[in-house]
Amino acid sequence: MSEPWTMPMLAAALHTSESTLFGRFKQATSMTPMQYLKRLRLGEAWHRMVILGESAAQAARTVGYRSASHFSRDYRAVYGAPPATDATRSRTHLRQMAPALTDSGGDQPTSP
């Protein structure tokens, strides 16, 4: 496995300073690099729980959390509910939305 990028490595590769890179990143995303990374990880964990059916513990480990309580705290702060509760609620919501998504009226091809 290759070494993960660090801010100094990325700044050097882009021929800029770390502070300039940090400032431009925050300007573009409205988040610090760590906040952005956390959101990506939590989004992937949501996907793994809701779409793939993984447990909260399994999803947390897969996206790199070492502590279940830290994962749960971060997840609740972003999604407003504990991971397992939110995953169950989200799956239910998606199931309820599925008929509306497949009944799109005239968008389906017709047979000859």
C-alpha positions in Angstrom: 0.0 0.0 0.0 1.3 3.4 -0.9 2.0 6.1 1.7 -1.0 8.5 2.2 -0.6 12.0 1.0 0.2 14.6 3.7 -0.4 18.3 3.5 3.4 19.0 3.1 3.6 16.4 0.3 0.6 17.8 -1.5 1.7 21.4 -1.1 5.1 20.5 -2.5 3.6 18.6 -5.4 1.4 21.6 -6.2 4.4 24.1 -5.7 2.6 26.1 -3.0 2.9 26.5 0.7 0.9 24.5 3.2 -0.9 27.6 4.4 -1.9 28.6 0.9 -3.1 25.1 0.1 -5.1 25.0 3.4 -6.7 28.4 2.7 -7.6 27.5 -0.9 -9.0 24.1 0.2 -11.2 25.7 2.9 -12.3 28.4 0.4 -13.3 25.8 -2.1 -15.0 23.4 0.3 -16.0 25.5 3.3 -14.3 22.8 5.4 -10.8 22.1 6.6 -9.1 19.1 5.1 -9.8 17.1 8.2 -13.5 18.1 8.3 -13.7 17.1 4.6 -12.1 13.7 5.2 -14.4 13.1 8.2 -17.4 13.8 6.0 -16.2 11.5 3.3 -15.6 8.7 5.7 -19.0 9.2 7.4 -20.7 9.3 4.0 -19.0 6.0 3.0 -20.0 4.5 6.3 -23.6 5.6 5.7 -23.5 3.9 2.2 -22.1 0.7 3.7 -24.8 0.5 6.3 -27.8 1.6 4.3 -27.0 0.2 0.9 -24.7 -2.7 1.6 -26.3 -3.7 4.9 -23.2 -3.7 7.0 -23.4 -3.2 10.7 -22.3 0.1 12.2 -19.2 -1.5 13.8 -18.2 -3.1 10.5 -18.7 0.1 8.5 -16.8 2.1 11.1 -13.8 -0.2 10.9 -13.9 -0.3 7.1 -13.7 3.5 6.9 -10.9 3.7 9.4 -12.4 4.4 12.8 -10.7 2.6 15.6 -13.2 3.5 18.3 -16.9 2.7 18.0 -17.8 5.5 20.4 -15.8 8.0 18.4 -17.6 6.9 15.3 -21.0 7.0 16.9 -20.3 10.5 18.3 -19.1 11.8 14.9 -22.0 10.1 13.0 -24.6 11.5 15.3 -23.2 15.0 15.0 -23.6 14.8 11.2 -26.7 12.7 10.7 -28.6 13.6 13.9 -29.1 10.0 15.1 -27.0 7.0 16.2 -25.6 5.0 13.3 -27.8 1.9 13.6 -31.0 4.0 14.1 -30.3 6.2 11.2 -29.4 3.3 8.9 -32.7 1.6 9.7 -34.7 4.8 9.2 -32.8 5.5 5.9 -33.4 2.0 4.5 -37.1 2.3 5.4 -37.3 5.7 3.7 -35.6 4.4 0.5 -37.9 1.4 0.4 -40.9 3.8 0.6 -39.4 5.9 -2.2 -38.7 3.0 -4.5 -42.2 2.7 -6.0 -42.2 6.5 -6.8 -38.8 6.2 -8.5 -39.8 3.2 -10.6 -43.3 4.6 -11.5 -42.1 7.5 -13.6 -45.0 7.6 -15.9 -44.1 7.8 -19.6 -40.3 7.5 -19.1 -40.4 3.7 -19.5 -39.7 2.3 -23.0 -42.8 0.7 -24.5 -42.8 -2.7 -26.2 -43.6 -2.7 -30.0 
